[in-house]
Amino acid sequence: MLVTLALSSAAAFRGLPAGRPGASRVAPGVRMDIYDGPSPGVETSGKAGLEDGLGKFADAAPKTEAELAAARASQPDPSAAPAPDVMAAGRSAKTVSFCDTIRVGGKQLAGDVGFDPLAIADTPSALVWYREAEVKHARLAMLAAVGWPLSEQLNLGGLLTADGRAPSLANGGLDAVSVVYWLAALGLGVFAETRYLDTQIGVGRKTDYCPGMLGFDPLGGDSDFTRAAEIWNGRVAMVAVTIYALEEAVTKTAVVSETPWLFEPFWSWGPTVIQF
């Protein structure tokens, strides 16, 4: 019986029906070479061959407690959830991450109000890409919304235009900015991007990764509330910076002069400060 079982197992392993030597299950036109010779170093004739094979298996089995412990440690944890099928419905299966499940209107992301009239974020991967871009622009806009009027108030480096406006594409004056500054800004941008570029494109991304999360939270303030506050303040800042640029380009007047009550002490206000 043992010999029959061994022969059946060998036949199944080789893709042949048990009890039908030489029968093939290979599709027509496909070549498959099967080695039917003896295994190297194993006697294959009759009872001696069977005993020789069993003896070699016995020699390889763990014998000491240390070997048994190492063998147990090498086995998968029986309490762990089964690994997903590597092939499902003809496609490779993978562990589903947070970024694979998000959609516009799904409320998984902070500030999601389901607004995407052009349907440009119609897939999870597209939504991840646009949310990364939105968060970056929001953070830069918040810095710019503060830095623009401060630059007009302080005029560090004397780079303001003749009428006191900050240098910009619409206002001019960018040619007066040192090349060293542009190189430093470029270098800082490249450094910041390369720090988590792999995460953005999905290489080595953690399953709980949320777009825009850099892992920088020294005060431990991360929460649904702070994420929502960041994205909404960032959106307002993007609108504000756009208005700064348009207002100064049209009126030829600095923002701090147009709205002095926001940037000057109230005791310095004149009777015509607030105009509508």
C-alpha positions in Angstrom: 0.0 0.0 0.0 2.9 2.4 0.9 4.5 1.7 -2.5 1.1 2.4 -4.3 0.7 5.7 -2.4 4.3 6.8 -3.3 3.7 6.0 -6.9 0.4 7.9 -7.0 2.0 10.9 -5.3 4.9 10.9 -7.8 2.5 10.6 -10.7 0.5 13.5 -9.4 3.6 15.6 -8.9 4.7 15.0 -12.5 1.2 15.9 -13.8 0.5 12.3 -14.9 -2.6 10.3 -14.0 -1.8 7.7 -11.4 -1.7 4.2 -12.8 -1.2 5.4 -16.4 2.5 5.7 -17.0 3.4 7.9 -19.9 0.0 9.6 -20.1 0.2 13.3 -20.6 -2.1 16.2 -19.6 0.0 18.7 -21.5 -2.0 20.7 -24.1 -1.3 19.8 -27.8 1.6 21.6 -29.2 3.2 22.3 -25.8 6.4 20.5 -25.1 7.2 19.3 -21.6 10.3 17.1 -20.9 10.0 15.0 -17.8 13.0 13.3 -16.3 12.1 9.7 -15.5 15.6 8.6 -14.3 16.6 7.8 -10.7 17.3 10.5 -8.2 21.0 11.0 -7.7 22.4 9.0 -4.8 19.2 7.0 -4.2 18.8 3.3 -4.7 15.6 2.7 -6.6 15.3 -1.1 -7.0 12.5 -2.7 -4.9 12.5 -2.8 -1.2 16.1 -1.6 -0.9 15.2 1.5 -2.8 12.2 2.3 -0.6 14.3 1.7 2.6 17.1 3.9 1.2 14.7 6.7 0.5 13.0 6.5 3.9 16.4 6.4 5.6 17.5 9.6 3.9 14.2 11.4 5.0 14.8 10.2 8.5 18.4 11.5 8.5 17.1 15.0 7.5 14.5 15.1 10.2 15.3 17.3 13.4 16.5 15.2 16.3 17.5 17.5 19.1 15.2 19.9 21.0 17.0 22.9 19.5 16.3 21.5 16.0 12.7 20.9 16.8 12.3 24.4 18.2 13.9 25.9 15.1 11.5 23.8 12.9 8.5 25.0 14.8 9.6 28.6 14.6 9.9 28.4 10.9 6.3 27.4 10.5 3.5 30.1 10.0 1.5 31.2 13.0 -1.6 29.0 13.1 -3.6 31.9 14.7 -2.7 34.3 11.9 -5.2 35.1 9.1 -4.6 33.1 6.0 -2.6 34.8 3.3 -4.7 36.1 0.3 -4.6 34.1 -2.9 -1.7 35.2 -5.1 -3.9 34.7 -8.1 -7.6 35.5 -8.0 -9.9 35.5 -11.0 -6.8 35.5 -13.2 -5.3 38.7 -11.6 -2.6 39.0 -8.9 -4.2 39.8 -5.5 -2.6 42.2 -3.1 -3.3 43.6 0.4 -5.9 46.3 0.1 -4.6 49.7 1.5 -6.5 52.8 2.5 -5.5 54.5 -0.8 -7.2 51.7 -2.7 -10.6 52.4 -1.2 -11.0 56.1 -1.2 -13.4 57.9 -3.6 -14.8 61.4 -4.0 -17.8 61.7 -1.7 -16.7 58.7 0.4 -15.8 61.0 3.4 -12.6 59.0 4.0 -10.5 62.2 3.4 -10.7 65.4 5.4 -12.6 68.1 3.7 -14.3 65.8 1.3 -17.6 67.4 0.2 -18.1 65.2 -2.9 -17.3 68.1 -5.3 -15.7 66.9 -8.5 -17.9 68.2 -11.4 -15.3 67.4 -14.1 -14.8 63.8 -12.7 -11.0 64.2 -12.8 -10.6 62.1 -9.7 -12.8 59.2 -10.8 -10.4 56.4 -9.6 -8.7 55.9 -6.2 -5.2 56.4 -7.8 -6.3 59.6 -9.5 -7.8 60.9 -6.2 -4.6 60.1 -4.3 -2.6 62.0 -6.9 -4.8 65.1 -6.8 -5.1 65.1 -3.0 -1.3 65.0 -2.7 -1.2 68.0 -5.0 -3.9 69.8 -3.1 -2.3 69.3 0.3 1.1 70.5 -1.0 -0.4 73.6 -2.6 -2.5 74.3 0.5 0.6 74.2 2.8 2.6 76.5 0.4 -0.4 78.9 0.1 -0.7 79.2 3.9 2.9 80.2 4.1 2.5 82.6 1.1 -0.7 84.2 2.6 1.4 85.2 5.6 4.7 85.9 3.8 3.3 88.1 1.1 2.0 91.0 3.3 4.9 90.5 5.7 7.4 91.0 2.8 5.6 94.3 2.0 5.6 95.4 5.6 9.3 94.5 6.3 10.9 94.9 2.8 13.8 92.7 3.8 16.5 92.9 1.1 14.8 95.9 -0.5 13.2 93.8 -3.2 9.8 95.6 -3.4 8.8 97.5 -6.5 8.8 101.2 -6.5 5.2 101.4 -5.4 5.8 98.9 -2.5 4.4 95.7 -4.1 6.0 92.3 -3.6 7.9 90.8 -6.6 5.7 88.4 -8.6 5.0 87.5 -12.2 2.3 90.1 -12.5 4.1 92.8 -10.5 7.6 92.2 -11.9 10.7 92.5 -9.9 11.7 88.8 -9.9 14.8 89.6 -11.9 16.2 91.4 -8.8 16.1 88.3 -6.7 19.5 86.6 -6.3 20.3 83.4 -8.2 21.4 81.9 -4.9 17.9 82.2 -3.6 16.4 80.4 -6.6 19.0 77.6 -6.3 18.4 77.2 -2.6 14.6 77.1 -3.2 15.1 74.5 -5.9 17.4 72.4 -3.7 15.0 72.5 -0.8 12.1 71.5 -3.0 14.0 68.6 -4.5 15.1 67.4 -1.0 11.5 67.6 0.3 10.1 65.7 -2.6 12.6 62.9 -2.6 12.0 62.3 1.1 8.6 60.7 0.4 8.4 60.5 -3.4 8.3 56.6 -3.2 5.4 56.8 -0.9 3.5 59.1 -3.2 3.8 56.8 -6.2 3.0 53.7 -4.1 6.5 52.2 -3.6 6.7 50.9 -0.1 3.6 52.7 0.9 2.0 51.6 4.2 -1.5 50.2 4.0 -2.8 53.0 6.3 -1.0 55.8 4.4 -3.2 58.9 3.9 -2.3 61.3 1.1 -0.2 64.2 2.3 0.8 62.6 5.6 4.6 63.0 6.0 4.9 61.4 9.4 5.9 64.7 10.9 3.9 65.4 14.1 6.2 66.4 16.9 3.4 67.7 19.1 1.1 64.7 18.5 -1.7 66.8 17.3 -2.9 64.7 14.4 -6.6 64.1 14.5 -9.7 64.3 12.2 -10.2 67.9 13.4 -6.7 69.1 12.7 -6.7 67.4 9.2 -9.9 69.1 8.4 -8.6 72.5 9.7 -5.5 72.2 7.6 -7.2 71.4 4.3 -9.9 74.1 4.8 -7.4 76.8 5.9 -5.2 75.8 2.9 -8.1 76.2 0.5 -8.9 79.6 1.8 -5.2 80.5 1.6 -5.0 79.4 -2.0 -7.9 81.7 -2.9 -6.4 84.5 -0.8 -3.0 84.4 -2.6 -4.7 84.4 -5.9 -6.6 87.5 -4.9 -3.4 89.2 -3.7 -1.8 88.7 -7.1 -4.9 89.9 -9.0 -5.5 92.8 -6.8 -2.0 94.2 -7.0 -1.8 93.6 -10.7 -5.0 95.5 -11.3 -4.8 98.3 -8.7 -1.0 98.7 -8.8 -1.3 99.1 -5.0 0.2 96.9 -2.3 -2.1 94.6 -0.4 -1.1 96.1 3.0 -2.0 99.5 1.6 -5.4 98.3 0.3 -6.3 96.8 3.7 -4.3 98.7 6.3 -6.7 97.7 9.2 -5.3 94.1 8.8 -1.6 95.1 8.9 -1.3 98.4 10.9 -2.1 99.3 14.5 -5.6 100.7 14.9 -4.3 104.0 16.4 -2.6 104.7 13.1 -5.8 104.5 11.1 -6.9 107.7 9.6 -10.5 108.8 8.9 -10.3 107.3 5.4 -8.7 104.0 6.2 -11.9 101.9 5.8 -13.4 102.5 2.3 -16.0 100.5 0.5 
